[in-house]
C-alpha cells in the first residue's frame, strides 16, 4: 500500500528518494514568489552590468558560459558555445567576435588538437566583473553564512533541480513558440 503523504516521483535533477509531500500550498507559493523576485533582481543586476559594458543579452549569456566553462577547467569551442546559446555556429562566431573586440574573451588553439579553437575569459573581463560583482559576492556570502552546510546542500539541490526544470520548459517553449496559435498577437 502506498503512503499518500510521500512521493517517489523523480525530480528533474534525478533526486527520487521518497520524501514527505509538502501540503502547505502557502509555502509553495512563497517559494515561487521568492524565486520570481530573485529572477527579477538577477535580471536587473545583469542588465546593469551589460549596460555598463555595452553588451547585449546574448553577449552576457555567452560570457557567463565561457566563464563557467573555465571555472570547470573545460574551455568552450565556438561550436559548443553556439549549442549552449541555441544559435548557429556563425551567430556564435559573431558573439565571440564582439566579446573579443570588447576585451572580454580571447581565442587560442587547443594544445592537444590544434584544429580546435577555444574561447577563454580574459583577465580584463575578470577584473571588470570582480569590481562590479564583488559587492554582490560579499552580500551573497553574508546570506549563505546564515545557513549550515546541510541547509546549503538542500538549497543547492533545489536550485539545480529547478534550473533543470526551467531549462526543460524553455526548450519546449522555444520549440513551440513560433507556431503557437494561442500566443498573444499570433495570427489566427
N, C-alpha and C positions, 0 to 999 in steps of 0.2 A: 504494500500500500504506500502511495506517495504522500509525503508530508506536505500539506498545502502551504506551509509557511516557509518552504525552501524552494530553491530553483537550481537546476543543474544546466540551464541553458548557457552555452558558451558565450562569453563576452566577445566583442570584436577583436580584442587583443589576444584571445585564446585562453583566458582565465576561466576555467569551467568547474572550479571546486564548488560543491554545494554550500550555499550560504543562506542565512535568513533573508527573506524578501523584505524590502522596505515597504511598510504600509503607510508611511507618513507622506501623503501627497504634498503637504506644505513644505517638507524638507526637500523633496524632489524639485518643486517649483523654485524654491530658494536657490538650489544648486544651479538650475538652468539660468535663473536670473543673474546669479553671480558670474557664471561663465559668459553670459551675454555682455555684462558690464566689463569683464576682463577683456573680452574680444574688442569691444568698442574702444576702451582705453589703450589697448595694444595697438590698434589701428591708428589712433591719434598720435601715439609716440612714433610709430613707423612713418606716418605721413610727415611729421615734423622733421625727422631725420632725412627722409627722402627729399623734402622741400629744400632743406639746407644744403644738400649735396647735389641738387639738380637731377635727381633720379626719378624715374617713373616706377610704377608699381612692380612691373615685371623685372626691372633692373634690381630693385631692392630684394625681390624674391630670389633672383639668381645669385645675388651677393650672399644672401643667407645660406643658400645651398652650397656655394663654394666654401664659405667659412665653416659650415658644419662638416663637410667632407674632409677638410683639412684637419679639423679637430679629431676626427676619427682616424686620421692618418691615411686617408684614401682619396687623394685629389681627383676631381672630376674631369672628364673629357668634355668637349663641346657637345658631342652626341649625347652623352649621359645627361648633361645639363638640359639639353632640349627635351629629353624624356621627362625629367623632373618637372620642367616648366609646362610640359604639354604643348610644345611648339616644334616646328620643323628644325632640322639642323641649320638651315640657312637663317632662320629667325634667331636661333640660339647664337649663331656667329655674330649677328648684328648686335645682340645684347652684350656679348663679350667684348666686341669692338668698342661699344660705348663705355663700358666699365673700364676697359683698358685705357682709353683716351682720358678718362676722368682720374686715372691713377688708382683705381680700386682693386684691379686684378692685373696679373701678368701671366703670360703663357710660357711654357717650357716643354721641351721634348722629354718623354719618358726615358729614364736611364736604361730600362730593360728593353723596351720596344720603341725604337726611335721613330716609328711611324705614328705613334700616339702623341698627341699634344695635350698636355694637362693645363688646367686653369687653376691658378693659385691666388689666394687672398694676399694683397700686398701689405707691406709693413706700414705704408702711409695710411691705408684704409684701416688697419688695426689701430693706429694711433687716433685717427678721427673717431672711429667707433668707440674706443676707450674713453675719449673725452666726452662724447655725447651720452653714452650708455653707462659710464662709471657710476654716476649718482643713482641710476635705476638699479644697478647691481648692488649697491650698498643698501638701498631700500628693500630690495628683494631678500638680501641676506638677513636683514633685521626681521623680516616677516618669517623666514624659514627658521630662524633661531628660536621662535616661539613654539616650534613643533619638535617632538623627539624623532629619532631615526625611523621608528616603526610607522609613525604617522606620515612622515615624508615619503616612505616607500609606498604607502597606501595612496597618497595624493599622486605620486608619480605614476603608479599603475593606472589609476583612474584617468589621469590626463592622457596617458599613452593610449588607453583604450578609446577614449573619446576622440582623440586625434585620428585613430584608425576609422572610427565610425563616421567622422566628419569627412575624411578623405573618400571613403566609400560613397557617401551621399553626393559629394562634389563630383565624383566621376560619373555617377548616374545622372545627376542634374545637368552636367555639361554635355553628356551624350544625348540627352533628350530635349534640352532647352530649345534649340532652333526649330524643332518640329512640333513643339508642344502647342496644341490648339487652345489650351486654356491659359496660356501666358498672357498677362496684361499687354494689350497692344498688338497681340498676334492677329494676323489676317484670318478672317473667318470665311 
